[in-house]
Amino acid sequence: MVRLVLVLGDQLSHNLSALRKADKGRDIVVMAEVADEASYVPHHPKKIAFTFASMRKFARSLRDDGWQVAYATLDDPDNAGSITGELIRRASEHDAAGIIYTEPGEWRLISALAEMPLKSHCLPDDRFIANHQEFDAWAKGRKTLRMEYFYREMRRKTGLLMDGKNPEGGKWNYDHDNRKPAPGDVDYDGPMQFATDDTVNQVLDLVQARFGHHFGTLRPFWFATDAAQARRHLDHWIKGGLPNFGDFQDAMLDDHRFLYHAVVGLYINAGLLDPLDVCRRAEQAYREGAAPLNAVEGFIRQIIGWREYVRGIYFREGPDYVTRNALGHTRDLPAMFWGAATRMNCIAKSVAQTKAEAYAHHIQRLMVTGNFALLAGVDPAQVHQWYLAVYADAYEWVEAPNVIGMSQFADDGIIASKPYISSGNYIHKMSDYCGNCTYRVQDKSGPKACPFNVLYWHFLDRHRDRFARNPRMGNMYGVWDRIDEIRRNTILQAAEDVLHRLDAGDAV
C-alpha cells in the first residue's frame, strides 16, 4: 500500500532519510505551506517567502525526478492549516497505510507528529555529522560541555583540516587571529543576489497579502531559492569573501551589512546546501592557497563545531530548554527591537538591518541586541521568540541554544562559562557605530553615558551573589569595588533611569 513521505520546509535535500527510505514508484511525498508554521511566531516576511519559494522549487525537482508529490499552497482552499492536518487529509485521499518522516528540528513538531492518529515512522536526520547518541556519549560524565572539545572530535571524524592525527598548522583553533576591528574599506560586494522569477514573484505576492503586517521588509527579495543558486552563491563567497572572513568576522560597520560573512546559514539550515560539502569547499580553497588557515578554520568551526554542538545541546536538554530563566529576568522585550525609535546607533543599525534583510551576523546578535537584552534583564523567552521570528536562518534547534544558552545565560551555564556581557567599549572597538551615536561611549555616567556602560555595572551589581566567585568575572568585581560608593550609586541610578524609560516605552 501507498505511504506518505513528509518533507518539511527545512528538509529540502534529495538525500533526506525519509526519501531514501521511500519507494519512488509507490509512495507519495507530502509538502504543505501551512498557516501554523508561518505564524506560530511572527516570522519575517522574507523568511516565509524564502521557505515557500524554496519548497515549491524543491517539489518541482522531486516531480522531475519521478516522485509523486501532493503539494498544498497556502492559498489552497482545501489546505488544513497545519502539518498534521495535511497529513491526515492526504492519508484519507490516498488511503495511505502510514507515514514516514525525518525527525523535525523542533520539539513542538516532534510532539505533534508523534500524537497523530496515523501509523508513522520517524527516521533520524542524518544530514548532520553527529547523531543524538554520539553527542550524548561525548557529553556523558563531563562536568562542563564546552564546544571546543566537541569540535575537535568532529575534526577527527571528518578529517577536515587535519594533518594525520594532528590539526593543520599545529593548532585546533585560530580564533585569536579572528578579532580584528572593522576595516576602513571592504573589497567584497556581499552575498550574491538573485533576480526573482515567476515562482518567487507569486510567493512574494502571497506573503505580502497574508503576512505583510509582520515585522520585516519583504522587497527587494534576493535570496537563492534552489540548490543550484545556493551553490553559485557559495562559489561567489569562497572567491571573494572567505579570504578576509577570518580577520573581520567580529567587526561591524555602519554602512556595510555583510562585510565578509558567508550568509550560508539559511541555505544550509533549509537543506539547499550540504554542511559537510560546504566545509570541504572551504578547505579546498585553503589547500589551493586561495584562503588563509585562520579564515577557513574559523568558518569550518562554525559549521562542524558550533552548529553541530548547539543541535546536540537542544536535543539533549529537552523540550523545556526554551523556558529556562536561570537569572530570573522578567522585563518585556523593548519596543526598539521591533523598530521603535532609539538613540542607540548600534541597536538602531542592527534592528534596521534585521528588518531589511532578515539577517544580522553573530556579533550583532550576541554583543549588540543579545548583550542589551541580557543587561536590561529581558525575559529570555521573549528574546528567544524574537530571534526565532526575525532571522531567515532561525529554526528552534539552532536558535534556542544560541539565545537561551549563549546569549542570555538562561540555562545557567550549560553552554557559556560566563555571561556574554560588555560595556560600550567592546562595540566601540569592533565597529564604527559609536561615532554616529547620540550617546558618548567614553562617558561612564551622566546624561550622555552609553546605556551599555551603566547597565553593565547594574547587571554585575544585581547578580553579584551568582557571579562574584566566577573565575572569569572576579577581576570586574574588583574594579567595581574600587569605585567609590558615591560614584557607584550614581552609575546604578543612571542604569535605573534607562530601565525606567524602557518600561515606560520612551526612546532610549
C-alpha positions as CSV (number, residue, x, y, z in Angstrom):
1,M,0.0,0.0,0.0
2,V,1.0,3.6,-0.5
3,R,2.8,5.5,2.2
4,L,3.1,9.3,2.7
5,V,6.5,10.8,2.9
6,L,6.6,14.1,4.7
7,V,9.1,16.7,3.6
8,L,9.3,19.9,5.7
9,G,10.4,23.3,4.6
10,D,13.8,22.9,6.2
11,Q,14.4,19.4,4.8
12,L,14.9,20.4,1.1
13,S,17.5,17.7,0.5
14,H,17.3,14.9,-2.1
15,N,19.3,12.7,0.3
16,L,16.8,13.1,3.1
17,S,16.5,9.9,5.1
18,A,12.7,9.8,4.5
19,L,13.2,10.0,0.8
20,R,15.9,7.3,0.8
21,K,13.5,5.0,2.7
22,A,10.6,5.6,0.5
23,D,9.5,3.8,-2.7
24,K,9.5,6.3,-5.6
25,G,7.2,4.2,-7.7
26,R,4.5,3.8,-5.0
27,D,4.8,6.4,-2.2
28,I,3.6,10.0,-2.2
29,V,5.6,12.9,-1.0
30,V,3.6,15.4,1.1
31,M,4.6,19.1,1.3
32,A,2.5,21.9,2.5
33,E,2.7,25.7,3.1
34,V,0.6,25.9,6.3
35,A,-0.5,28.9,8.4
36,D,0.5,27.2,11.7
37,E,4.2,27.1,10.6
38,A,4.2,30.6,9.2
39,S,2.6,32.2,12.2
40,Y,3.4,30.4,15.5
41,V,5.8,33.3,15.9
42,P,5.5,36.3,13.6
43,H,8.2,35.2,11.1
44,H,9.9,37.8,9.0
45,P,8.1,38.0,5.6
46,K,11.4,37.3,3.8
47,K,11.9,34.1,5.8
48,I,8.4,32.9,4.9
49,A,8.9,33.8,1.3
50,F,12.3,32.1,1.2
51,T,10.8,28.9,2.7
52,F,7.7,28.8,0.5
53,A,9.6,29.6,-2.8
54,S,12.3,27.0,-2.0
55,M,9.6,24.4,-1.1
56,R,7.8,25.0,-4.4
57,K,11.0,24.6,-6.4
58,F,12.1,21.5,-4.5
59,A,8.7,19.9,-5.1
60,R,9.2,20.6,-8.8
61,S,12.6,19.0,-8.7
62,L,11.1,15.9,-7.0
63,R,8.5,15.6,-9.7
64,D,11.2,15.9,-12.3
65,D,13.0,13.1,-10.6
66,G,9.9,10.8,-10.8
67,W,8.2,11.3,-7.4
68,Q,4.5,11.8,-6.9
69,V,4.1,15.0,-4.8
70,A,1.0,16.2,-3.1
71,Y,1.7,19.8,-2.5
72,A,-0.6,22.3,-0.8
73,T,0.0,26.0,-1.3
74,L,-1.0,28.4,1.4
75,D,-4.0,29.7,-0.6
76,D,-5.3,26.2,-1.5
77,P,-8.9,26.3,-0.2
78,D,-8.5,22.7,1.0
79,N,-5.4,23.5,3.0
80,A,-5.8,22.1,6.5
81,G,-3.6,24.8,8.0
82,S,-1.2,22.5,9.9
83,I,1.3,19.8,9.1
84,T,-0.7,17.1,10.9
85,G,-3.9,18.3,9.4
86,E,-2.4,18.0,5.9
87,L,-1.1,14.5,6.6
88,I,-4.5,13.4,7.8
89,R,-6.2,14.9,4.7
90,R,-3.7,13.3,2.3
91,A,-3.9,9.9,4.1
92,S,-7.7,9.9,3.6
93,E,-7.3,10.9,-0.1
94,H,-4.9,8.2,-0.9
95,D,-5.9,5.5,1.6
96,A,-2.3,5.6,2.9
97,A,-1.1,2.8,5.1
98,G,1.2,5.1,7.1
99,I,3.6,8.0,7.1
100,I,7.4,8.1,7.1
101,Y,9.2,11.3,8.0
102,T,12.6,12.6,9.0
103,E,12.9,14.0,12.5
104,P,11.9,17.7,12.7
105,G,14.2,20.3,14.3
106,E,11.6,21.5,16.9
107,W,10.1,19.7,19.9
108,R,6.8,21.3,19.0
109,L,6.5,19.4,15.7
110,I,8.1,16.2,17.1
111,S,5.3,16.1,19.7
112,A,2.6,16.9,17.2
113,L,3.7,14.2,14.7
114,A,4.1,11.6,17.5
115,E,0.5,12.2,18.6
116,M,-1.1,11.8,15.1
117,P,-3.8,9.1,14.8
118,L,-1.9,7.6,12.0
119,K,0.8,4.9,11.8
120,S,4.1,6.7,11.4
121,H,7.8,6.0,11.4
122,C,10.3,8.7,12.4
123,L,13.8,8.5,10.8
124,P,16.9,10.3,12.1
125,D,18.1,13.4,10.3
126,D,21.4,12.1,9.2
127,R,22.3,15.3,7.3
128,F,24.2,16.2,10.5
129,I,27.6,14.9,11.3
130,A,26.9,13.8,14.9
131,N,23.7,11.9,15.8
132,H,22.0,12.3,19.1
133,Q,23.6,9.1,20.6
134,E,27.1,10.3,19.5
135,F,26.6,13.7,21.2
136,D,25.2,12.2,24.3
137,A,28.1,9.7,24.5
138,W,30.5,12.6,24.2
139,A,28.7,14.6,26.9
140,K,28.2,11.8,29.4
141,G,30.2,12.3,32.6
142,R,31.6,15.7,31.7
143,K,31.4,18.5,34.3
144,T,31.2,21.1,31.5
145,L,30.1,20.7,27.9
146,R,32.4,23.1,26.2
147,M,32.1,23.3,22.4
148,E,35.9,23.4,21.8
149,Y,36.4,19.7,22.8
150,F,33.4,18.5,20.9
151,Y,34.7,20.4,17.8
152,R,38.0,18.6,18.0
153,E,36.1,15.3,17.8
154,M,34.3,16.5,14.7
155,R,37.5,17.4,13.1
156,R,38.9,14.0,13.7
157,K,35.7,12.3,12.5
158,T,35.5,14.3,9.2
159,G,39.2,14.7,8.6
160,L,38.7,18.4,7.9
161,L,41.9,20.5,8.3
162,M,43.8,17.5,9.7
163,D,47.4,16.7,9.2
164,G,47.3,13.0,10.0
165,K,46.3,12.8,13.6
166,N,47.2,16.5,14.3
167,P,45.3,19.7,13.4
168,E,46.5,21.5,10.3
169,G,49.1,24.2,11.3
170,G,49.6,22.7,14.8
171,K,46.6,24.4,16.4
172,W,42.9,23.5,16.7
173,N,41.6,27.0,16.9
174,Y,42.7,30.3,15.4
175,D,40.1,32.4,17.0
176,H,42.8,34.7,18.4
177,D,43.6,35.8,14.9
178,N,40.0,36.5,14.0
179,R,39.2,39.5,16.2
180,K,40.4,42.5,14.2
181,P,38.3,45.7,14.4
182,A,36.3,46.9,11.4
183,P,38.4,47.7,8.3
184,G,38.4,51.1,6.7
185,D,37.3,49.5,3.4
186,V,35.5,46.3,2.4
187,D,36.5,45.0,-1.0
188,Y,33.8,42.4,-1.2
189,D,30.4,43.2,-2.7
190,G,28.4,40.9,-0.3
191,P,26.2,37.9,-0.9
192,M,25.2,37.0,-4.5
193,Q,21.7,38.5,-5.1
194,F,19.3,36.7,-7.4
195,A,16.6,38.2,-9.6
196,T,13.1,36.9,-8.8
197,D,11.4,34.6,-11.2
198,D,7.7,33.7,-11.7
199,T,7.6,31.2,-8.8
200,V,9.2,33.7,-6.4
201,N,7.0,36.6,-7.5
202,Q,3.9,34.5,-6.9
203,V,5.1,33.7,-3.4
204,L,6.0,37.3,-2.7
205,D,2.5,38.5,-3.6
206,L,1.0,35.8,-1.4
207,V,3.3,36.6,1.5
208,Q,2.6,40.3,1.2
209,A,-1.1,39.7,1.3
210,R,-1.0,37.3,4.2
211,F,2.0,38.4,6.3
212,G,2.7,42.0,5.2
213,H,1.9,43.1,8.7
214,H,4.8,41.1,10.2
215,F,8.0,42.9,11.2
216,G,10.3,42.9,8.2
217,T,10.6,44.3,4.7
218,L,9.7,41.8,2.0
219,R,11.0,43.5,-1.1
220,P,13.6,43.7,-2.5
221,F,14.0,39.9,-2.3
222,W,17.3,38.5,-3.4
223,F,17.8,35.1,-1.7
224,A,18.7,31.9,-3.5
225,T,15.7,29.6,-3.6
226,D,17.1,26.4,-5.0
227,A,20.2,24.3,-4.6
228,A,21.9,25.5,-7.8
229,Q,21.6,29.1,-6.9
230,A,22.8,28.4,-3.4
231,R,25.9,26.7,-4.8
232,R,26.5,29.7,-7.0
233,H,26.4,32.0,-4.0
234,L,28.8,29.7,-2.1
235,D,31.2,29.9,-5.1
236,H,30.9,33.7,-5.1
237,W,31.7,33.9,-1.4
238,I,34.6,31.5,-1.3
239,K,36.3,33.5,-4.0
240,G,35.5,37.0,-2.7
241,G,34.6,36.8,1.0
242,L,36.4,33.8,2.5
243,P,40.0,35.2,2.3
244,N,39.2,38.1,4.7
245,F,36.4,36.4,6.6
246,G,38.6,35.3,9.5
247,D,40.2,38.6,10.2
248,F,37.0,40.6,10.3
249,Q,34.3,38.1,11.3
250,D,33.6,40.0,14.6
251,A,33.6,43.5,13.0
252,M,30.6,45.7,12.4
253,L,30.2,48.7,10.1
254,D,27.5,51.4,9.9
255,D,27.2,51.3,6.1
256,H,28.1,47.7,5.3
257,R,25.7,45.0,6.4
258,F,27.5,41.9,5.3
259,L,31.3,42.6,5.4
260,Y,32.9,39.3,4.5
261,H,30.3,37.0,6.0
262,A,29.2,33.9,4.1
263,V,25.4,34.2,4.6
264,V,25.0,30.5,4.0
265,G,23.3,29.6,7.3
266,L,19.8,29.9,5.8
267,Y,20.7,27.7,2.8
268,I,22.4,25.0,5.0
269,N,19.6,25.0,7.5
270,A,16.9,24.7,4.9
271,G,18.7,21.8,3.2
272,L,19.8,23.6,0.0
273,L,23.4,23.2,0.8
274,D,25.1,20.2,2.5
275,P,27.1,21.3,5.5
276,L,30.0,18.9,5.0
277,D,30.2,19.7,1.3
278,V,30.4,23.4,2.2
279,C,33.2,22.8,4.7
280,R,35.1,20.7,2.1
281,R,34.8,23.5,-0.4
282,A,36.3,26.0,2.1
283,E,39.1,23.5,2.9
284,Q,39.8,23.1,-0.8
285,A,40.3,26.9,-1.0
286,Y,42.9,26.7,1.8
287,R,44.7,23.7,0.2
288,E,44.9,25.6,-3.1
289,G,46.3,28.7,-1.4
290,A,43.2,30.8,-2.1
291,A,42.3,31.5,1.6
292,P,44.3,31.6,4.8
293,L,44.1,29.0,7.5
294,N,42.6,31.3,10.2
295,A,39.7,32.2,7.9
296,V,38.9,28.6,6.8
297,E,39.3,27.1,10.3
298,G,37.0,29.8,11.8
299,F,34.4,29.1,9.2
300,I,34.6,25.3,9.5
301,R,34.4,25.6,13.3
302,Q,31.1,27.5,13.0
303,I,29.6,24.6,11.0
304,I,31.0,21.3,12.3
305,G,31.8,22.7,15.7
306,W,29.2,25.2,16.8
307,R,26.3,24.2,14.6
308,E,26.6,20.5,15.5
309,Y,27.2,21.4,19.2
310,V,24.1,23.5,19.6
311,R,21.9,20.9,18.0
312,G,23.3,18.3,20.4
313,I,22.5,20.6,23.3
314,Y,19.0,21.3,22.1
315,F,18.0,17.6,21.9
316,R,19.9,16.6,25.0
317,E,18.3,19.2,27.2
318,G,14.7,18.5,26.0
319,P,11.5,20.4,25.3
320,D,11.7,22.6,28.4
321,Y,15.0,24.2,27.4
322,V,13.3,27.2,25.8
323,T,11.5,28.0,29.1
324,R,14.6,28.3,31.3
325,N,15.3,31.5,33.1
326,A,18.2,31.0,35.5
327,L,18.7,34.7,36.2
328,G,15.0,35.4,36.8
329,H,14.7,38.1,34.2
330,T,11.2,39.3,33.5
331,R,11.3,42.6,31.7
332,D,9.3,42.8,28.4
333,L,11.3,43.0,25.2
334,P,11.8,46.7,24.4
335,A,9.8,48.2,21.5
336,M,13.0,49.2,19.8
337,F,13.6,45.6,18.9
338,W,10.5,45.9,16.7
339,G,11.8,49.1,15.1
340,A,10.6,51.7,17.6
341,A,12.8,54.8,18.0
342,T,16.1,54.5,19.8
343,R,19.0,56.9,20.3
344,M,21.4,54.0,20.4
345,N,23.0,53.8,17.0
346,C,24.3,50.2,17.4
347,I,20.8,48.9,18.2
348,A,19.2,51.1,15.5
349,K,21.6,49.7,12.9
350,S,21.3,46.1,13.9
351,V,17.5,46.2,14.1
352,A,17.1,48.1,10.8
353,Q,19.4,45.6,9.1
354,T,17.4,42.7,10.6
355,K,14.1,44.3,9.4
356,A,15.5,44.9,5.9
357,E,17.5,41.6,5.4
358,A,16.2,39.0,7.9
359,Y,19.9,38.8,8.7
360,A,22.5,40.1,11.1
361,H,25.8,38.4,11.8
362,H,26.7,36.6,15.0
363,I,28.4,39.6,16.8
364,Q,25.4,41.9,16.1
365,R,23.2,39.2,17.5
366,L,25.4,38.3,20.5
367,M,27.0,41.6,21.5
368,V,24.5,44.2,20.4
369,T,20.9,43.0,20.7
370,G,21.6,40.0,22.9
371,N,24.0,41.9,25.1
372,F,21.5,44.7,25.6
373,A,18.6,42.3,26.4
374,L,20.8,40.4,29.0
375,L,22.0,43.6,30.7
376,A,18.5,45.0,30.8
377,G,17.0,41.8,32.3
378,V,14.6,41.0,29.5
379,D,12.6,37.8,29.8
380,P,14.7,35.2,27.8
381,A,11.6,33.5,26.4
382,Q,10.6,36.8,24.7
383,V,14.2,37.2,23.4
384,H,14.1,33.7,22.1
385,Q,10.8,34.3,20.3
386,W,12.1,37.4,18.7
387,Y,15.3,35.8,17.3
388,L,13.2,32.8,16.1
389,A,10.8,35.2,14.3
390,V,13.2,37.7,12.7
391,Y,16.0,35.8,11.1
392,A,15.8,33.7,7.9
393,D,18.3,31.1,9.2
394,A,16.4,30.6,12.6
395,Y,15.0,27.2,13.4
396,E,14.5,26.3,17.0
397,W,17.2,23.6,17.3
398,V,19.9,26.1,16.3
399,E,18.3,29.4,17.6
400,A,17.3,28.4,21.1
401,P,20.7,27.2,22.4
402,N,22.3,30.3,20.9
403,V,19.8,32.6,22.7
404,I,18.8,30.7,25.8
405,G,22.3,29.5,26.5
406,M,24.9,31.6,24.8
407,S,23.3,35.0,24.6
408,Q,21.0,35.1,27.7
409,F,22.7,32.7,30.1
410,A,19.2,31.4,30.9
411,D,20.4,27.8,31.0
412,D,22.7,28.6,34.0
413,G,26.0,28.0,32.2
414,I,25.4,24.8,30.2
415,I,26.8,26.5,27.1
416,A,28.7,29.5,28.3
417,S,31.1,29.6,31.3
418,K,30.1,33.2,32.0
419,P,27.5,35.7,30.6
420,Y,28.5,37.3,27.3
421,I,28.2,40.9,28.6
422,S,30.2,44.0,27.8
423,S,30.1,47.8,28.2
424,G,30.0,50.0,25.2
425,N,33.8,49.8,24.8
426,Y,33.6,46.4,23.1
427,I,31.2,47.7,20.5
428,H,33.4,50.8,20.0
429,K,36.4,48.6,19.5
430,M,34.7,46.3,16.9
431,S,32.7,48.9,15.0
432,D,32.2,52.4,13.8
433,Y,28.7,52.6,15.4
434,C,29.7,54.8,18.3
435,G,31.0,57.6,16.2
436,N,27.4,58.2,14.9
437,C,25.6,57.8,18.2
438,T,23.7,60.3,20.4
439,Y,25.5,58.8,23.4
440,R,29.2,59.1,24.2
441,V,30.8,55.7,24.7
442,Q,33.6,57.4,26.7
443,D,31.1,58.6,29.4
444,K,30.6,56.2,32.3
445,S,27.9,58.3,33.9
446,G,25.8,61.4,33.2
447,P,23.1,62.2,30.6
448,K,25.3,61.2,27.6
449,A,26.6,58.0,29.0
450,C,26.3,55.0,26.8
451,P,23.5,52.8,28.2
452,F,25.7,49.7,27.8
453,N,28.2,51.3,30.3
454,V,25.7,51.9,33.1
455,L,23.7,48.7,32.5
456,Y,26.9,46.6,32.6
457,W,27.6,47.6,36.1
458,H,24.0,47.3,37.1
459,F,24.0,43.7,35.9
460,L,27.1,42.9,37.8
461,D,25.8,44.5,41.0
462,R,22.4,42.8,41.0
463,H,23.8,39.4,40.2
464,R,26.8,39.6,42.5
465,D,25.8,36.6,44.6
466,R,25.8,34.4,41.5
467,F,28.9,35.6,39.6
468,A,31.4,37.2,42.1
469,R,33.1,33.8,42.5
470,N,33.2,33.1,38.8
471,P,36.9,33.0,38.0
472,R,36.3,34.8,34.7
473,M,34.5,37.6,36.3
474,G,36.3,38.2,39.6
475,N,38.5,41.0,38.0
476,M,35.5,43.1,37.1
477,Y,34.0,42.8,40.5
478,G,37.4,44.0,41.8
479,V,37.2,47.1,39.5
480,W,33.6,47.8,40.7
481,D,34.6,47.6,44.3
482,R,37.4,50.1,43.8
483,I,35.0,52.7,42.5
484,D,33.9,55.0,45.4
485,E,30.4,54.5,46.8
486,I,29.1,57.8,45.6
487,R,30.1,57.2,42.0
488,R,28.7,53.6,42.2
489,N,25.4,54.9,43.3
490,T,25.4,57.5,40.5
491,I,26.0,54.7,37.9
492,L,23.3,52.5,39.4
493,Q,20.8,55.4,39.4
494,A,21.7,56.1,35.7
495,A,21.0,52.5,34.9
496,E,17.7,52.6,36.8
497,D,16.8,55.7,34.7
498,V,17.5,53.8,31.5
499,L,15.4,50.8,32.7
500,H,12.5,53.1,33.8
501,R,12.5,54.7,30.3
502,L,12.4,51.3,28.7
503,D,9.5,50.2,30.8
504,A,7.6,53.4,30.1
505,G,8.1,52.9,26.4
506,D,10.3,56.0,26.0
507,A,13.1,56.1,23.5
508,V,16.4,55.1,25.0
